Amino acid sequence: MLERRPLPCGLTERELDVLTLIARGLSNRAIGLMLRASPRTIGTHVGHLLLKTGLANRAALASYAMENAVVRLGL
């Protein structure tokens, strides 16, 4: 059985989903369609990601996700 480790920066599972899709280059609208959420809700998640990581923008989030292997596989 795989051991579950805490997510970095206090991220939630949903924020990890959003971060993964940001790293894939998707827009809020496209992420919302995939996760069945409104673009506004996705924007809120993006804002939380920026606050929790201390990063300035989506490009920095994508870079952070890839450099630190903080992505959900299979999404």
HTML snippet that shows the backbone in 3Dmol.js (N, CA, C, O; Angstrom):
<script src="https://3Dmol.org/build/3Dmol-min.js"></script>
<div id="view" style="width:600px;height:400px;position:relative"></div>
<script>
const pdb = `
ATOM      1  N   MET A   1       0.830  -1.172   0.000  1.00  0.00           N
ATOM      2  CA  MET A   1       0.000   0.000   0.000  1.00  0.00           C
ATOM      3  C   MET A   1       0.883   1.246   0.000  1.00  0.00           C
ATOM      4  O   MET A   1       1.873   1.315   0.728  1.00  0.00           O
ATOM      5  N   LEU A   2       0.514   2.231  -0.824  1.00  0.00           N
ATOM      6  CA  LEU A   2       1.296   3.458  -0.902  1.00  0.00           C
ATOM      7  C   LEU A   2       1.037   4.343   0.304  1.00  0.00           C
ATOM      8  O   LEU A   2      -0.096   4.479   0.766  1.00  0.00           O
ATOM      9  N   GLU A   3       2.096   4.935   0.798  1.00  0.00           N
ATOM     10  CA  GLU A   3       1.978   5.852   1.921  1.00  0.00           C
ATOM     11  C   GLU A   3       1.601   7.231   1.400  1.00  0.00           C
ATOM     12  O   GLU A   3       2.227   7.726   0.463  1.00  0.00           O
ATOM     13  N   ARG A   4       0.601   7.852   1.985  1.00  0.00           N
ATOM     14  CA  ARG A   4       0.193   9.199   1.589  1.00  0.00           C
ATOM     15  C   ARG A   4       1.026  10.219   2.354  1.00  0.00           C
ATOM     16  O   ARG A   4       1.046  10.233   3.584  1.00  0.00           O
ATOM     17  N   ARG A   5       1.697  11.054   1.614  1.00  0.00           N
ATOM     18  CA  ARG A   5       2.480  12.117   2.227  1.00  0.00           C
ATOM     19  C   ARG A   5       1.662  13.409   2.207  1.00  0.00           C
ATOM     20  O   ARG A   5       0.832  13.597   1.317  1.00  0.00           O
ATOM     21  N   PRO A   6       1.880  14.284   3.161  1.00  0.00           N
ATOM     22  CA  PRO A   6       1.176  15.563   3.128  1.00  0.00           C
ATOM     23  C   PRO A   6       1.563  16.347   1.884  1.00  0.00           C
ATOM     24  O   PRO A   6       2.697  16.260   1.412  1.00  0.00           O
ATOM     25  N   LEU A   7       0.624  17.105   1.362  1.00  0.00           N
ATOM     26  CA  LEU A   7       0.898  17.918   0.182  1.00  0.00           C
ATOM     27  C   LEU A   7       1.721  19.142   0.579  1.00  0.00           C
ATOM     28  O   LEU A   7       1.544  19.671   1.676  1.00  0.00           O
ATOM     29  N   PRO A   8       2.614  19.598  -0.294  1.00  0.00           N
ATOM     30  CA  PRO A   8       3.453  20.755   0.030  1.00  0.00           C
ATOM     31  C   PRO A   8       2.627  22.034   0.159  1.00  0.00           C
ATOM     32  O   PRO A   8       1.569  22.163  -0.457  1.00  0.00           O
ATOM     33  N   CYS A   9       3.104  22.950   0.942  1.00  0.00           N
ATOM     34  CA  CYS A   9       2.509  24.280   1.118  1.00  0.00           C
ATOM     35  C   CYS A   9       1.078  24.223   1.635  1.00  0.00           C
ATOM     36  O   CYS A   9       0.351  25.210   1.529  1.00  0.00           O
ATOM     37  N   GLY A  10       0.662  23.101   2.188  1.00  0.00           N
ATOM     38  CA  GLY A  10      -0.697  22.988   2.692  1.00  0.00           C
ATOM     39  C   GLY A  10      -1.754  22.942   1.611  1.00  0.00           C
ATOM     40  O   GLY A  10      -2.907  23.302   1.848  1.00  0.00           O
ATOM     41  N   LEU A  11      -1.365  22.496   0.409  1.00  0.00           N
ATOM     42  CA  LEU A  11      -2.324  22.425  -0.698  1.00  0.00           C
ATOM     43  C   LEU A  11      -3.411  21.394  -0.416  1.00  0.00           C
ATOM     44  O   LEU A  11      -3.184  20.384   0.250  1.00  0.00           O
ATOM     45  N   THR A  12      -4.591  21.679  -0.943  1.00  0.00           N
ATOM     46  CA  THR A  12      -5.673  20.706  -0.884  1.00  0.00           C
ATOM     47  C   THR A  12      -5.585  19.796  -2.108  1.00  0.00           C
ATOM     48  O   THR A  12      -4.853  20.084  -3.055  1.00  0.00           O
ATOM     49  N   GLU A  13      -6.321  18.719  -2.079  1.00  0.00           N
ATOM     50  CA  GLU A  13      -6.354  17.807  -3.233  1.00  0.00           C
ATOM     51  C   GLU A  13      -6.833  18.544  -4.486  1.00  0.00           C
ATOM     52  O   GLU A  13      -6.271  18.354  -5.564  1.00  0.00           O
ATOM     53  N   ARG A  14      -7.864  19.382  -4.353  1.00  0.00           N
ATOM     54  CA  ARG A  14      -8.397  20.124  -5.503  1.00  0.00           C
ATOM     55  C   ARG A  14      -7.385  21.131  -6.020  1.00  0.00           C
ATOM     56  O   ARG A  14      -7.258  21.316  -7.231  1.00  0.00           O
ATOM     57  N   GLU A  15      -6.665  21.783  -5.118  1.00  0.00           N
ATOM     58  CA  GLU A  15      -5.623  22.708  -5.561  1.00  0.00           C
ATOM     59  C   GLU A  15      -4.530  21.965  -6.307  1.00  0.00           C
ATOM     60  O   GLU A  15      -3.967  22.492  -7.266  1.00  0.00           O
ATOM     61  N   LEU A  16      -4.227  20.767  -5.887  1.00  0.00           N
ATOM     62  CA  LEU A  16      -3.248  19.952  -6.604  1.00  0.00           C
ATOM     63  C   LEU A  16      -3.760  19.628  -8.008  1.00  0.00           C
ATOM     64  O   LEU A  16      -2.988  19.650  -8.967  1.00  0.00           O
ATOM     65  N   ASP A  17      -5.047  19.329  -8.137  1.00  0.00           N
ATOM     66  CA  ASP A  17      -5.632  19.095  -9.459  1.00  0.00           C
ATOM     67  C   ASP A  17      -5.452  20.329 -10.347  1.00  0.00           C
ATOM     68  O   ASP A  17      -5.012  20.226 -11.492  1.00  0.00           O
ATOM     69  N   VAL A  18      -5.799  21.490  -9.800  1.00  0.00           N
ATOM     70  CA  VAL A  18      -5.696  22.742 -10.563  1.00  0.00           C
ATOM     71  C   VAL A  18      -4.240  23.023 -10.916  1.00  0.00           C
ATOM     72  O   VAL A  18      -3.949  23.403 -12.050  1.00  0.00           O
ATOM     73  N   LEU A  19      -3.328  22.846  -9.980  1.00  0.00           N
ATOM     74  CA  LEU A  19      -1.907  23.073 -10.244  1.00  0.00           C
ATOM     75  C   LEU A  19      -1.405  22.158 -11.351  1.00  0.00           C
ATOM     76  O   LEU A  19      -0.638  22.583 -12.215  1.00  0.00           O
ATOM     77  N   THR A  20      -1.832  20.920 -11.324  1.00  0.00           N
ATOM     78  CA  THR A  20      -1.438  19.965 -12.369  1.00  0.00           C
ATOM     79  C   THR A  20      -1.886  20.455 -13.740  1.00  0.00           C
ATOM     80  O   THR A  20      -1.121  20.394 -14.702  1.00  0.00           O
ATOM     81  N   LEU A  21      -3.107  20.934 -13.833  1.00  0.00           N
ATOM     82  CA  LEU A  21      -3.638  21.377 -15.120  1.00  0.00           C
ATOM     83  C   LEU A  21      -3.037  22.712 -15.549  1.00  0.00           C
ATOM     84  O   LEU A  21      -2.900  22.968 -16.745  1.00  0.00           O
ATOM     85  N   ILE A  22      -2.680  23.561 -14.598  1.00  0.00           N
ATOM     86  CA  ILE A  22      -1.941  24.789 -14.932  1.00  0.00           C
ATOM     87  C   ILE A  22      -0.600  24.409 -15.548  1.00  0.00           C
ATOM     88  O   ILE A  22      -0.179  24.997 -16.544  1.00  0.00           O
ATOM     89  N   ALA A  23       0.068  23.426 -14.956  1.00  0.00           N
ATOM     90  CA  ALA A  23       1.366  22.978 -15.464  1.00  0.00           C
ATOM     91  C   ALA A  23       1.243  22.416 -16.881  1.00  0.00           C
ATOM     92  O   ALA A  23       2.207  22.440 -17.645  1.00  0.00           O
ATOM     93  N   ARG A  24       0.067  21.915 -17.228  1.00  0.00           N
ATOM     94  CA  ARG A  24      -0.170  21.423 -18.590  1.00  0.00           C
ATOM     95  C   ARG A  24      -0.544  22.537 -19.557  1.00  0.00           C
ATOM     96  O   ARG A  24      -0.726  22.295 -20.751  1.00  0.00           O
ATOM     97  N   GLY A  25      -0.658  23.769 -19.036  1.00  0.00           N
ATOM     98  CA  GLY A  25      -0.907  24.928 -19.882  1.00  0.00           C
ATOM     99  C   GLY A  25      -2.373  25.249 -20.127  1.00  0.00           C
ATOM    100  O   GLY A  25      -2.685  26.017 -21.036  1.00  0.00           O
ATOM    101  N   LEU A  26      -3.278  24.684 -19.343  1.00  0.00           N
ATOM    102  CA  LEU A  26      -4.696  24.913 -19.554  1.00  0.00           C
ATOM    103  C   LEU A  26      -5.156  26.235 -18.946  1.00  0.00           C
ATOM    104  O   LEU A  26      -4.611  26.700 -17.945  1.00  0.00           O
ATOM    105  N   SER A  27      -6.166  26.827 -19.569  1.00  0.00           N
ATOM    106  CA  SER A  27      -6.784  28.050 -19.066  1.00  0.00           C
ATOM    107  C   SER A  27      -7.761  27.709 -17.940  1.00  0.00           C
ATOM    108  O   SER A  27      -8.094  26.544 -17.726  1.00  0.00           O
ATOM    109  N   ASN A  28      -8.213  28.742 -17.225  1.00  0.00           N
ATOM    110  CA  ASN A  28      -9.201  28.518 -16.174  1.00  0.00           C
ATOM    111  C   ASN A  28     -10.464  27.883 -16.745  1.00  0.00           C
ATOM    112  O   ASN A  28     -11.053  26.997 -16.126  1.00  0.00           O
ATOM    113  N   ARG A  29     -10.870  28.326 -17.905  1.00  0.00           N
ATOM    114  CA  ARG A  29     -12.074  27.773 -18.549  1.00  0.00           C
ATOM    115  C   ARG A  29     -11.889  26.285 -18.841  1.00  0.00           C
ATOM    116  O   ARG A  29     -12.766  25.475 -18.538  1.00  0.00           O
ATOM    117  N   ALA A  30     -10.755  25.931 -19.426  1.00  0.00           N
ATOM    118  CA  ALA A  30     -10.492  24.526 -19.761  1.00  0.00           C
ATOM    119  C   ALA A  30     -10.376  23.674 -18.501  1.00  0.00           C
ATOM    120  O   ALA A  30     -10.865  22.544 -18.463  1.00  0.00           O
ATOM    121  N   ILE A  31      -9.731  24.213 -17.477  1.00  0.00           N
ATOM    122  CA  ILE A  31      -9.617  23.484 -16.209  1.00  0.00           C
ATOM    123  C   ILE A  31     -11.007  23.273 -15.623  1.00  0.00           C
ATOM    124  O   ILE A  31     -11.334  22.184 -15.150  1.00  0.00           O
ATOM    125  N   GLY A  32     -11.817  24.318 -15.657  1.00  0.00           N
ATOM    126  CA  GLY A  32     -13.173  24.220 -15.146  1.00  0.00           C
ATOM    127  C   GLY A  32     -13.982  23.144 -15.848  1.00  0.00           C
ATOM    128  O   GLY A  32     -14.724  22.401 -15.206  1.00  0.00           O
ATOM    129  N   LEU A  33     -13.844  23.060 -17.148  1.00  0.00           N
ATOM    130  CA  LEU A  33     -14.559  22.023 -17.903  1.00  0.00           C
ATOM    131  C   LEU A  33     -14.099  20.631 -17.484  1.00  0.00           C
ATOM    132  O   LEU A  33     -14.917  19.723 -17.332  1.00  0.00           O
ATOM    133  N   MET A  34     -12.808  20.467 -17.302  1.00  0.00           N
ATOM    134  CA  MET A  34     -12.278  19.153 -16.902  1.00  0.00           C
ATOM    135  C   MET A  34     -12.695  18.766 -15.491  1.00  0.00           C
ATOM    136  O   MET A  34     -12.979  17.599 -15.219  1.00  0.00           O
ATOM    137  N   LEU A  35     -12.731  19.751 -14.592  1.00  0.00           N
ATOM    138  CA  LEU A  35     -13.014  19.464 -13.181  1.00  0.00           C
ATOM    139  C   LEU A  35     -14.471  19.731 -12.815  1.00  0.00           C
ATOM    140  O   LEU A  35     -14.861  19.593 -11.655  1.00  0.00           O
ATOM    141  N   ARG A  36     -15.267  20.111 -13.801  1.00  0.00           N
ATOM    142  CA  ARG A  36     -16.688  20.412 -13.588  1.00  0.00           C
ATOM    143  C   ARG A  36     -16.871  21.494 -12.537  1.00  0.00           C
ATOM    144  O   ARG A  36     -17.598  21.329 -11.557  1.00  0.00           O
ATOM    145  N   ALA A  37     -16.189  22.600 -12.775  1.00  0.00           N
ATOM    146  CA  ALA A  37     -16.274  23.770 -11.900  1.00  0.00           C
ATOM    147  C   ALA A  37     -16.299  25.010 -12.778  1.00  0.00           C
ATOM    148  O   ALA A  37     -15.876  24.962 -13.933  1.00  0.00           O
ATOM    149  N   SER A  38     -16.785  26.108 -12.247  1.00  0.00           N
ATOM    150  CA  SER A  38     -16.829  27.341 -13.028  1.00  0.00           C
ATOM    151  C   SER A  38     -15.433  27.944 -13.143  1.00  0.00           C
ATOM    152  O   SER A  38     -14.574  27.699 -12.297  1.00  0.00           O
ATOM    153  N   PRO A  39     -15.208  28.736 -14.195  1.00  0.00           N
ATOM    154  CA  PRO A  39     -13.915  29.426 -14.306  1.00  0.00           C
ATOM    155  C   PRO A  39     -13.640  30.323 -13.100  1.00  0.00           C
ATOM    156  O   PRO A  39     -12.490  30.501 -12.699  1.00  0.00           O
ATOM    157  N   ARG A  40     -14.697  30.883 -12.529  1.00  0.00           N
ATOM    158  CA  ARG A  40     -14.518  31.730 -11.340  1.00  0.00           C
ATOM    159  C   ARG A  40     -14.004  30.905 -10.155  1.00  0.00           C
ATOM    160  O   ARG A  40     -13.120  31.351  -9.425  1.00  0.00           O
ATOM    161  N   THR A  41     -14.551  29.717  -9.969  1.00  0.00           N
ATOM    162  CA  THR A  41     -14.082  28.832  -8.900  1.00  0.00           C
ATOM    163  C   THR A  41     -12.631  28.453  -9.130  1.00  0.00           C
ATOM    164  O   THR A  41     -11.837  28.423  -8.191  1.00  0.00           O
ATOM    165  N   ILE A  42     -12.283  28.164 -10.377  1.00  0.00           N
ATOM    166  CA  ILE A  42     -10.892  27.831 -10.687  1.00  0.00           C
ATOM    167  C   ILE A  42      -9.999  29.032 -10.403  1.00  0.00           C
ATOM    168  O   ILE A  42      -8.889  28.872  -9.893  1.00  0.00           O
ATOM    169  N   GLY A  43     -10.470  30.230 -10.727  1.00  0.00           N
ATOM    170  CA  GLY A  43      -9.708  31.437 -10.423  1.00  0.00           C
ATOM    171  C   GLY A  43      -9.451  31.585  -8.933  1.00  0.00           C
ATOM    172  O   GLY A  43      -8.378  32.026  -8.521  1.00  0.00           O
ATOM    173  N   THR A  44     -10.436  31.215  -8.129  1.00  0.00           N
ATOM    174  CA  THR A  44     -10.260  31.244  -6.671  1.00  0.00           C
ATOM    175  C   THR A  44      -9.183  30.257  -6.249  1.00  0.00           C
ATOM    176  O   THR A  44      -8.341  30.574  -5.409  1.00  0.00           O
ATOM    177  N   HIS A  45      -9.206  29.064  -6.828  1.00  0.00           N
ATOM    178  CA  HIS A  45      -8.168  28.071  -6.515  1.00  0.00           C
ATOM    179  C   HIS A  45      -6.784  28.592  -6.920  1.00  0.00           C
ATOM    180  O   HIS A  45      -5.810  28.418  -6.188  1.00  0.00           O
ATOM    181  N   VAL A  46      -6.711  29.228  -8.084  1.00  0.00           N
ATOM    182  CA  VAL A  46      -5.431  29.785  -8.542  1.00  0.00           C
ATOM    183  C   VAL A  46      -4.944  30.838  -7.547  1.00  0.00           C
ATOM    184  O   VAL A  46      -3.762  30.867  -7.204  1.00  0.00           O
ATOM    185  N   GLY A  47      -5.835  31.688  -7.091  1.00  0.00           N
ATOM    186  CA  GLY A  47      -5.462  32.687  -6.089  1.00  0.00           C
ATOM    187  C   GLY A  47      -4.931  32.048  -4.817  1.00  0.00           C
ATOM    188  O   GLY A  47      -3.946  32.514  -4.244  1.00  0.00           O
ATOM    189  N   HIS A  48      -5.586  30.983  -4.377  1.00  0.00           N
ATOM    190  CA  HIS A  48      -5.110  30.276  -3.182  1.00  0.00           C
ATOM    191  C   HIS A  48      -3.733  29.659  -3.423  1.00  0.00           C
ATOM    192  O   HIS A  48      -2.865  29.694  -2.551  1.00  0.00           O
ATOM    193  N   LEU A  49      -3.545  29.091  -4.622  1.00  0.00           N
ATOM    194  CA  LEU A  49      -2.240  28.517  -4.955  1.00  0.00           C
ATOM    195  C   LEU A  49      -1.139  29.574  -4.900  1.00  0.00           C
ATOM    196  O   LEU A  49      -0.056  29.325  -4.369  1.00  0.00           O
ATOM    197  N   LEU A  50      -1.418  30.740  -5.447  1.00  0.00           N
ATOM    198  CA  LEU A  50      -0.429  31.818  -5.442  1.00  0.00           C
ATOM    199  C   LEU A  50      -0.099  32.251  -4.019  1.00  0.00           C
ATOM    200  O   LEU A  50       1.066  32.467  -3.688  1.00  0.00           O
ATOM    201  N   LEU A  51      -1.125  32.378  -3.176  1.00  0.00           N
ATOM    202  CA  LEU A  51      -0.898  32.766  -1.782  1.00  0.00           C
ATOM    203  C   LEU A  51      -0.115  31.700  -1.021  1.00  0.00           C
ATOM    204  O   LEU A  51       0.835  32.019  -0.307  1.00  0.00           O
ATOM    205  N   LYS A  52      -0.502  30.459  -1.168  1.00  0.00           N
ATOM    206  CA  LYS A  52       0.129  29.379  -0.407  1.00  0.00           C
ATOM    207  C   LYS A  52       1.581  29.145  -0.821  1.00  0.00           C
ATOM    208  O   LYS A  52       2.423  28.813   0.013  1.00  0.00           O
ATOM    209  N   THR A  53       1.869  29.319  -2.110  1.00  0.00           N
ATOM    210  CA  THR A  53       3.233  29.081  -2.587  1.00  0.00           C
ATOM    211  C   THR A  53       4.103  30.327  -2.540  1.00  0.00           C
ATOM    212  O   THR A  53       5.330  30.233  -2.586  1.00  0.00           O
ATOM    213  N   GLY A  54       3.473  31.492  -2.447  1.00  0.00           N
ATOM    214  CA  GLY A  54       4.226  32.741  -2.452  1.00  0.00           C
ATOM    215  C   GLY A  54       4.731  33.117  -3.836  1.00  0.00           C
ATOM    216  O   GLY A  54       5.630  33.947  -3.972  1.00  0.00           O
ATOM    217  N   LEU A  55       4.157  32.510  -4.852  1.00  0.00           N
ATOM    218  CA  LEU A  55       4.587  32.786  -6.221  1.00  0.00           C
ATOM    219  C   LEU A  55       3.753  33.915  -6.818  1.00  0.00           C
ATOM    220  O   LEU A  55       2.702  34.270  -6.285  1.00  0.00           O
ATOM    221  N   ALA A  56       4.238  34.482  -7.945  1.00  0.00           N
ATOM    222  CA  ALA A  56       3.629  35.694  -8.489  1.00  0.00           C
ATOM    223  C   ALA A  56       2.618  35.466  -9.603  1.00  0.00           C
ATOM    224  O   ALA A  56       1.736  36.300  -9.806  1.00  0.00           O
ATOM    225  N   ASN A  57       2.725  34.349 -10.334  1.00  0.00           N
ATOM    226  CA  ASN A  57       1.842  34.183 -11.488  1.00  0.00           C
ATOM    227  C   ASN A  57       1.730  32.710 -11.895  1.00  0.00           C
ATOM    228  O   ASN A  57       2.379  31.837 -11.319  1.00  0.00           O
ATOM    229  N   ARG A  58       0.887  32.463 -12.903  1.00  0.00           N
ATOM    230  CA  ARG A  58       0.627  31.100 -13.374  1.00  0.00           C
ATOM    231  C   ARG A  58       1.886  30.437 -13.919  1.00  0.00           C
ATOM    232  O   ARG A  58       2.107  29.243 -13.719  1.00  0.00           O
ATOM    233  N   ALA A  59       2.707  31.223 -14.608  1.00  0.00           N
ATOM    234  CA  ALA A  59       3.940  30.654 -15.168  1.00  0.00           C
ATOM    235  C   ALA A  59       4.844  30.147 -14.041  1.00  0.00           C
ATOM    236  O   ALA A  59       5.452  29.082 -14.157  1.00  0.00           O
ATOM    237  N   ALA A  60       4.926  30.905 -12.969  1.00  0.00           N
ATOM    238  CA  ALA A  60       5.736  30.478 -11.822  1.00  0.00           C
ATOM    239  C   ALA A  60       5.132  29.238 -11.178  1.00  0.00           C
ATOM    240  O   ALA A  60       5.862  28.347 -10.743  1.00  0.00           O
ATOM    241  N   LEU A  61       3.800  29.171 -11.112  1.00  0.00           N
ATOM    242  CA  LEU A  61       3.143  27.973 -10.576  1.00  0.00           C
ATOM    243  C   LEU A  61       3.475  26.750 -11.426  1.00  0.00           C
ATOM    244  O   LEU A  61       3.792  25.687 -10.893  1.00  0.00           O
ATOM    245  N   ALA A  62       3.400  26.901 -12.747  1.00  0.00           N
ATOM    246  CA  ALA A  62       3.697  25.782 -13.645  1.00  0.00           C
ATOM    247  C   ALA A  62       5.136  25.324 -13.469  1.00  0.00           C
ATOM    248  O   ALA A  62       5.409  24.125 -13.412  1.00  0.00           O
ATOM    249  N   SER A  63       6.050  26.273 -13.385  1.00  0.00           N
ATOM    250  CA  SER A  63       7.456  25.948 -13.198  1.00  0.00           C
ATOM    251  C   SER A  63       7.676  25.240 -11.865  1.00  0.00           C
ATOM    252  O   SER A  63       8.399  24.246 -11.797  1.00  0.00           O
ATOM    253  N   TYR A  64       7.057  25.751 -10.814  1.00  0.00           N
ATOM    254  CA  TYR A  64       7.151  25.143  -9.479  1.00  0.00           C
ATOM    255  C   TYR A  64       6.655  23.696  -9.513  1.00  0.00           C
ATOM    256  O   TYR A  64       7.294  22.795  -8.970  1.00  0.00           O
ATOM    257  N   ALA A  65       5.519  23.493 -10.153  1.00  0.00           N
ATOM    258  CA  ALA A  65       4.927  22.151 -10.210  1.00  0.00           C
ATOM    259  C   ALA A  65       5.864  21.162 -10.901  1.00  0.00           C
ATOM    260  O   ALA A  65       6.039  20.035 -10.438  1.00  0.00           O
ATOM    261  N   MET A  66       6.456  21.586 -11.999  1.00  0.00           N
ATOM    262  CA  MET A  66       7.330  20.688 -12.760  1.00  0.00           C
ATOM    263  C   MET A  66       8.665  20.466 -12.049  1.00  0.00           C
ATOM    264  O   MET A  66       9.149  19.336 -11.982  1.00  0.00           O
ATOM    265  N   GLU A  67       9.256  21.527 -11.524  1.00  0.00           N
ATOM    266  CA  GLU A  67      10.564  21.413 -10.869  1.00  0.00           C
ATOM    267  C   GLU A  67      10.506  20.565  -9.595  1.00  0.00           C
ATOM    268  O   GLU A  67      11.478  19.902  -9.234  1.00  0.00           O
ATOM    269  N   ASN A  68       9.354  20.595  -8.924  1.00  0.00           N
ATOM    270  CA  ASN A  68       9.215  19.881  -7.660  1.00  0.00           C
ATOM    271  C   ASN A  68       8.376  18.617  -7.774  1.00  0.00           C
ATOM    272  O   ASN A  68       8.035  17.998  -6.766  1.00  0.00           O
ATOM    273  N   ALA A  69       8.042  18.234  -9.008  1.00  0.00           N
ATOM    274  CA  ALA A  69       7.240  17.035  -9.266  1.00  0.00           C
ATOM    275  C   ALA A  69       5.967  17.038  -8.426  1.00  0.00           C
ATOM    276  O   ALA A  69       5.581  16.019  -7.854  1.00  0.00           O
ATOM    277  N   VAL A  70       5.323  18.204  -8.363  1.00  0.00           N
ATOM    278  CA  VAL A  70       4.074  18.340  -7.619  1.00  0.00           C
ATOM    279  C   VAL A  70       2.928  18.355  -8.625  1.00  0.00           C
ATOM    280  O   VAL A  70       2.318  19.390  -8.892  1.00  0.00           O
ATOM    281  N   VAL A  71       2.659  17.182  -9.169  1.00  0.00           N
ATOM    282  CA  VAL A  71       1.572  17.029 -10.128  1.00  0.00           C
ATOM    283  C   VAL A  71       0.848  15.721  -9.831  1.00  0.00           C
ATOM    284  O   VAL A  71       1.420  14.786  -9.269  1.00  0.00           O
ATOM    285  N   ARG A  72      -0.395  15.679 -10.214  1.00  0.00           N
ATOM    286  CA  ARG A  72      -1.177  14.459 -10.048  1.00  0.00           C
ATOM    287  C   ARG A  72      -1.101  13.677 -11.358  1.00  0.00           C
ATOM    288  O   ARG A  72      -1.498  14.173 -12.412  1.00  0.00           O
ATOM    289  N   LEU A  73      -0.600  12.483 -11.281  1.00  0.00           N
ATOM    290  CA  LEU A  73      -0.486  11.647 -12.464  1.00  0.00           C
ATOM    291  C   LEU A  73      -1.864  11.173 -12.913  1.00  0.00           C
ATOM    292  O   LEU A  73      -2.737  10.903 -12.088  1.00  0.00           O
ATOM    293  N   GLY A  74      -2.045  11.077 -14.196  1.00  0.00           N
ATOM    294  CA  GLY A  74      -3.300  10.549 -14.740  1.00  0.00           C
ATOM    295  C   GLY A  74      -4.411  11.565 -14.836  1.00  0.00           C
ATOM    296  O   GLY A  74      -5.546  11.205 -15.150  1.00  0.00           O
ATOM    297  N   LEU A  75      -4.116  12.829 -14.574  1.00  0.00           N
ATOM    298  CA  LEU A  75      -5.159  13.846 -14.660  1.00  0.00           C
ATOM    299  C   LEU A  75      -5.061  14.548 -15.981  1.00  0.00           C
ATOM    300  O   LEU A  75      -5.852  15.448 -16.262  1.00  0.00           O
TER     301      LEU A  75
END
`;
const viewer = $3Dmol.createViewer("view");
viewer.addModel(pdb, "pdb");
viewer.setStyle({}, {cartoon: {color: "spectrum"}});
viewer.zoomTo();
viewer.render();
</script>
